[in-house]
């Protein structure tokens, strides 16, 4: 037997339910409408800096590329390759650096050295810092290190100092391709004074000259790596140099800075460069041997173009890092050893000769004092004789 239903109650409940659904549906429509209005409805005239309507098309005069190169590498700047060890100081390619109190000081000394081409370094808790041009792949011989529980040997990740130009390869390489990892390839280029950039194609490593768009071609398996040097340059202003020695198109700012940094044409070097970012036309990079700061340099207004020069430290004051770098500049392990031997030889010579020189000087001084005393005695005797003679 089915239970009896209250028909009036049931009808009232259904009406309320339908009314509630209708109200909720209306609220949902309002929320959706307000959401789309924020993105689709045109702003009022007061919101526009100039008078504009959607009936009139917006005219775009130009689009200028202001993209900055970003380092997306997640790899560290250095890595420990051997614990409880330090580099031998008497090695021909190793230099001991004083005043490096922290691991960061030692790292910066190695990284900022320009002449030593430092690749690895060791640091001890007592501040002993040693930098070396040894390659990581050659660092296998135990004769190159000595045991010390307070020390460790580290390798620079020099790949961080290069910027990748993807899907490009050199039309002509300056070296024969060899099988290497990307990190070993970067390290080898960093250690070679003849390498301005390198090419890596599926574990095939080869060197190249300065990067230009004209000197390279497309290759889906290859990449060219150029040194990051743009941070070494600073903007001088919107005036650009009129007389240029070379112009290359379709380069970004990093590539333009690298081209100037590595440029050498006989006695002509790159003093500064004019860079025009990509807009309606391709980007342009113009190298010049003149400085905007010189009063004799012909300049003109650059518009969207700017001139850049190498940074110079103010007042000629070098930082502590620079002084540490200067220690390694132009000083290889053999050179440092030669300087040390020279000082030891001079010190030994002075130590050996000093007693004889002192004895000789003392003898001459005594002789001089004797002569002075003898002369004075003779004068006194003569005066006494004269006095006696006049008394008779």
Buried (B, 14 or more C-beta within 10 A) or exposed (E): EEEEEEEEEEEEEEEEEEEEEEEEEEEEEEEEEEEEEEEEEEEEEEEEEEEEEEEEEEEEEEEEEEEEEEEEEEEEBBEEBBEEBBBBBEBEBBBBBEEBEEBEBBBBBBBBBEBBBBBBBBBBEEBBBBBBBBBBBEBEEEEBBBEBEEBBBBBBBBBBBBBBBEBBBBEEBBBEBEEBEBBBBBBBBBBBEEBBBBBBBEEBBBBBBBBBBEBBEEBEEBBBBBBBBBEBBEEBEBBBBEEBBBEBBBBBBBBBBBBBBBBEEEEEEBBBBBBBBBBEEEBBBBBBBBBBEEEEBEBEEBEBBBBBBBEEEEEEEEEEBBEBBBBBEEBBBEBBBEEEEEEEEEEEEEEEEEEEEEEEEEEEEEEEEEEEEEEEEEEEEEEEEEEEEEEE
